Amino acid sequence: ETGVTQSPTHLIKTRGQQVTLRCSSQSGHNTVSWYQQALGQGPQFIFQYYREEENGRGNFPPRFSGLQFPNYSSELNVNALELDDSALYLCASSFDPVGGYPFGSGTRLTVV
Amino acid sequence: GQQVMQIPQYQHVQEGEDFTTYCNSSTTLSNIQWYKQRPGGHPVFLIQLVKSGEVKKQKRLTFQFGEAKKNSSLHITATQTTDVGTYFCARNNAGNMLTFGGGTRLMVKP
């Protein structure tokens, strides 16, 4: 097991709604990154949090936002959902941003 | 941009045949990571290559990092049905903020 847990596993939302996805990391994993993986494509970097502050951001609009909490859990929030937001959302965490990444099993979001 | 290109996009092989996927970048890579994603699963970290010309082996898998640190390859010897999945390379831009290639989907006929 990777020690990275995501919830929920599947979610269906309507266009225009807001969604919150959650990621729980192993104790001590102070770095968490979120990725979006559309069907048939490689994961795309959304943003990274390090010690509760945003540490880097990919090419995603501001309606994608996140939080990291002192207990090493993390949230990804997406406002004003669009059909193209349908994807597998992955979080990955580690102790300090080095080395290989254990990914969670992801949340599959469908926007209808 | 700092993209990585992977070829081929798909590969069908007969069980027992070898398989290779290639990853190319127009700019020098500080390091490269490889992941495997089974159908319906999530990416699983395989290895990270850091040094120019580095070669690492994991059982039937051989990973290479080019001398110029602009390309990398993953070679699987004598494929098995358990090797089925999509193999991704990912450049590590800084602090594990990864840029993934498009992946090579491997299908193995028993």
Interface residues (C-beta under 8 A of the other chain):
Chain A: T31 S33 Y35 Q41 G42 P43 Q44 F45 Q48 Y50 N55 G56 G58 L88 L90 A92 S94 P97 V98 G99 G100 Y101 P102 F103 G104 S105 G106
Chain B: Q33 G41 H42 P43 V44 F45 L46 I47 Q48 F88 A90 A94 G95 N96 M97 L98 T99 F100 G101 G102 G103
